[in-house]
Amino acid sequence: MAPAVNGDYEKDLSTPPQGINHSSIVFQKHFYNPLDSSIYKITEYPIKGSEYRGCVEVHILEFKEGDEYPLEYANEVFLEKKDNVAAANEAIDLGIPHEHELLIARYVYANITIHEAEGTVEGKQIRGAFVDNDYAGAKITREVYLTLLSRYGVVVSDSQQSIGGHGLWAFGVCKWGHVQVYNRNENIYLSTLLPNGEEPDKNIKPWSVKNHEQNSVNKLRNGYWTIEDDLSRLVLVLKKFNTSTTT
């Protein structure tokens, strides 16, 4: 299970995964997104009878023309409190109903155990993600990952990644928390995925690449990948910045 960047890798989550139980909500929250001045709903559901254990779906709340005041109010609250959850909740509490909820993203995860010197840590491994292209610039994934991180303490990279998945971890996730390169065969941390810098920490390359094309390779983070070795033994482990880790 590794950050192996596969140019042919694709997982269709535009339809619900088998085994998802929409009648049982594990967790739900609303948040205001200042990037597009919208209110979203994140809902986590259990999955049974599958390699996956949970699914997160994201809906955008659409208001009828003339009833958009909750969005304006949410923005005012956000500017005052800098809290996107409070902004959404207070806007919803106004009692002005939204007209429709549109599904714009879906994520699935599996359980994973990380072995550390102090003992084992249980986390969630992202096994697939879908975001509607119309909302690609809204940075929904950041809110979802940080929500899972807050709930479970550890978020782990997928076993394979698309070019876009690589970019998410290489340029984004490593700025949202503390990301370390973990060897699952030896149960040790090897290095840290640095937010900046031209050379990887301790010269450890976290990604291997297969089925690559030159135009795709140009999108990878310079110096952090190889085609000479199979790095299927590695995963990336995200924790909060204030969480102590062993390297």
C-alpha positions in Angstrom: 0.0 0.0 0.0 1.8 3.1 -1.1 1.9 6.5 -2.7 2.4 4.9 -6.1 1.5 7.5 -8.7 -0.3 5.7 -11.6 -1.1 7.6 -14.7 -3.9 5.2 -15.5 -5.4 5.2 -11.9 -9.0 6.1 -11.7 -11.8 5.2 -9.2 -15.4 6.1 -10.0 -17.1 7.4 -7.0 -19.7 9.4 -8.9 -22.2 6.8 -7.8 -22.6 5.5 -4.2 -20.2 2.7 -3.2 -21.7 -0.8 -2.5 -22.6 -1.3 1.2 -23.2 2.3 2.2 -26.0 2.8 4.7 -27.6 6.2 4.0 -30.1 5.6 6.8 -27.4 5.7 9.5 -25.5 8.9 9.9 -22.1 8.6 11.8 -21.4 12.4 11.8 -22.7 15.5 10.1 -21.8 19.2 10.0 -22.3 22.3 8.0 -19.6 24.8 7.1 -19.4 28.1 5.2 -16.9 28.3 2.4 -15.6 31.9 1.9 -13.9 30.9 -1.4 -17.3 30.6 -3.1 -19.6 32.2 -0.5 -21.6 28.9 -0.1 -22.8 26.7 2.7 -21.9 23.0 2.5 -23.0 19.9 4.4 -20.6 17.1 5.2 -22.1 13.7 6.1 -20.3 10.5 7.1 -22.0 7.2 6.7 -20.9 3.6 7.6 -20.2 1.0 4.9 -20.6 -2.8 5.5 -19.7 -5.8 3.5 -16.9 -4.0 1.6 -13.2 -3.3 1.8 -14.3 0.3 2.8 -15.5 1.2 6.3 -16.9 4.6 5.7 -18.0 7.2 3.2 -18.1 11.0 3.4 -20.5 12.9 1.1 -20.6 16.6 0.6 -23.6 18.6 -0.5 -23.9 22.3 -1.4 -27.0 24.0 -0.1 -28.8 25.9 -2.9 -31.1 28.8 -2.1 -34.0 30.0 -4.2 -33.5 33.3 -5.9 -34.4 36.1 -3.5 -33.8 33.8 -0.4 -30.0 34.1 -0.5 -29.8 36.2 2.7 -28.4 33.2 4.8 -25.3 33.3 2.6 -24.8 37.0 3.2 -25.3 36.5 6.9 -22.9 33.5 7.0 -20.3 35.7 5.4 -20.8 38.4 8.1 -20.5 35.9 10.9 -17.4 34.3 9.3 -15.7 37.7 8.9 -16.4 38.4 12.6 -15.6 35.0 14.2 -13.3 33.4 11.6 -15.2 30.1 12.3 -16.8 28.5 9.2 -18.9 26.0 11.2 -20.4 28.7 13.4 -21.0 30.9 10.3 -23.0 28.1 8.6 -24.9 27.1 11.7 -26.0 30.6 12.6 -27.1 31.2 9.0 -29.2 28.0 9.0 -30.7 29.0 12.4 -32.3 32.0 10.6 -34.9 29.6 9.5 -34.8 30.5 5.8 -35.0 27.1 4.0 -32.8 26.2 1.2 -34.4 24.9 -2.0 -32.1 22.0 -2.9 -29.0 20.1 -1.8 -26.6 19.1 -4.6 -24.1 16.3 -4.1 -20.7 17.6 -5.2 -18.1 15.2 -3.6 -17.7 11.7 -2.2 -14.8 10.1 -0.3 -14.4 6.5 0.9 -12.0 5.3 3.6 -10.7 2.0 5.2 -9.4 1.4 8.7 -5.6 1.3 9.1 -3.2 0.6 12.0 0.0 2.5 12.3 2.6 1.1 14.7 4.6 3.5 16.7 7.2 3.3 19.6 4.4 4.1 22.1 2.0 1.6 20.7 -0.5 1.4 17.8 -2.5 4.2 16.3 -5.8 3.6 14.5 -6.5 5.9 11.6 -8.5 6.3 8.3 -6.9 5.5 5.0 -8.4 7.5 2.1 -9.2 4.9 -0.6 -10.9 7.1 -3.2 -12.2 10.6 -3.8 -14.6 12.2 -6.3 -15.2 16.0 -6.6 -17.4 17.5 -9.2 -15.3 19.5 -11.7 -17.5 22.5 -11.2 -16.3 22.7 -7.5 -12.7 21.7 -8.0 -11.6 25.2 -7.0 -13.6 25.3 -3.8 -11.0 23.2 -1.9 -13.7 20.9 -0.4 -11.1 18.2 0.2 -9.2 20.3 2.7 -12.3 20.6 4.9 -13.1 16.9 4.6 -9.6 15.8 5.5 -9.3 18.2 8.4 -12.7 17.0 9.6 -11.5 13.3 9.5 -8.3 14.4 11.2 -10.2 16.1 14.0 -12.4 13.0 14.5 -9.9 10.2 14.2 -6.5 11.8 14.8 -4.8 10.1 11.8 -5.5 10.3 8.0 -3.4 8.1 5.7 -2.8 8.4 1.9 -4.5 6.1 -0.6 -2.6 2.9 -1.7 -2.4 4.4 -5.2 -2.8 7.9 -6.4 -3.7 9.7 -9.6 -1.6 12.7 -10.7 -4.2 14.9 -9.0 -3.9 12.9 -5.8 -0.2 13.2 -5.7 -0.5 17.0 -6.1 -3.0 17.1 -3.3 -0.6 15.5 -0.8 2.6 17.0 -2.3 1.5 20.6 -2.3 -1.6 20.7 -0.1 -2.0 18.1 2.7 1.6 18.7 3.9 0.6 22.2 4.8 -2.6 21.2 6.7 -0.8 19.1 9.3 2.3 17.0 10.1 2.8 14.5 7.3 5.4 11.7 7.6 6.5 8.9 5.3 5.8 5.5 6.9 7.2 2.1 6.0 4.5 -0.5 6.6 6.9 -3.4 6.1 9.2 -2.2 8.9 6.6 -0.2 10.9 8.8 2.9 11.1 8.7 6.5 10.1 11.3 7.4 7.5 11.0 11.1 7.0 8.7 14.1 6.9 6.9 15.4 3.8 8.1 19.0 3.8 5.7 21.8 2.7 8.6 23.6 1.0 12.1 22.8 -0.2 13.7 21.4 -3.3 15.1 18.3 -1.6 13.0 15.7 0.2 13.7 15.2 3.9 16.6 12.7 4.5 16.6 12.2 0.8 13.7 9.8 1.1 11.5 9.8 -2.1 7.9 9.1 -1.0 6.5 8.3 -4.5 7.1 5.7 -7.2 5.7 6.4 -10.6 4.3 3.9 -13.2 2.4 4.3 -16.5 3.8 7.8 -16.7 3.8 10.2 -19.6 6.1 13.2 -19.8 3.3 15.8 -19.6 2.1 14.0 -16.4 5.5 13.7 -14.9 5.9 17.5 -15.3 3.1 17.9 -12.7 4.9 15.9 -10.0 6.8 17.5 -7.2 10.4 17.8 -8.3 12.8 15.4 -6.5 10.1 13.5 -4.6 9.5 10.5 -6.9 11.3 7.7 -8.7 10.7 5.2 -11.4 13.6 3.0 -10.4 12.0 1.5 -7.3 8.7 0.1 -6.2 7.7 2.1 -3.1 4.6 0.0 -2.4 5.7 -0.4 1.2 5.2 3.3 1.9 2.2 5.5 3.0 1.8 9.1 4.0 0.5 9.7 7.5 -1.2 13.0 8.4 -1.5 14.2 12.0 -2.2 17.5 13.7 0.8 19.9 13.9 0.9 19.7 17.7 1.0 15.9 17.8 4.4 14.5 18.7 5.8 11.8 16.4 8.8 9.6 16.3 11.1 9.6 13.3 
